[in-house]
Amino acid sequence: MDEKTMRKIEGHLRGTFANARITLVPRPRQQDSAEVYISEEFIGVVFEDEDGDGSFMFEMAILAEDLP
């Protein structure tokens, strides 16, 4: 995933979740995805859609220990 695409997705996620601290970071061994962080906390991964139509998927796990 190139830098321009990551910045577009980052902007979309920031707007959608009303959180300017969201950042995307390239994954060292994967070219089709980026890690998603809020500040320094890892929250998920964005993947290019397999169809190649310019769509993306955001995957985030919610751990039981994070729930009240």
N, C-alpha and C positions, 0 to 999 in steps of 0.2 A: 504494500500500500504506500503510495507516494505521499510526500509531505503536504501537497495541496489538498489531496483527498482527506487526509487526517484532519487538517484544519477546518474543512467544510463540515465533517462529521462532528468534530469538537464543538464548533459553533452551534450546530443543531442540538446536540445534547445539552449544552449550556442553556440554550433558550428553552428547550422542552422541560428541563428539570429546574429552571431558574437558579442555576448555580454556576457562577463564574470560575469556581475553583476546579472544575472538571478539565482534565487534560488527557490527551492521547499520546502514548509513547510507542514507538515501533518495537516489535518483538524481534529479538536477536536472531532467531532461527526460522521465522515464518515471514514470508513476503505478503501474504494475503490477509493479515490481521494486525491489530494494534491493541495494546493494553489500555484500559481506562482507569484513571485515578481520580479521586477527590482529594485534593492536596497531596499527601504522600500515601494515602490508603488505597490499595488496589481494590477495585470493585467489580471488574469484569473485563470482557474482551469483545471487540467489534470485529466481525468477519465479513469478507466480501461474499455476496450471495453467489451460489454455484451457477446460477443462470447467466452470469456475466452481463446483466442488464444495468449495472450501476447501482444496484440495491445492496444493502448491508444488513447484518443481523447483530444485535447487541445481546450478549449472554451474561447474566449476573446471577450468582448463587446467593441465597439468603440462608445463613447458617443458624441453627437453633440457638446457639450461644449468643447471637446478636439480637435475638428477640427478647422483649421484656418478660 
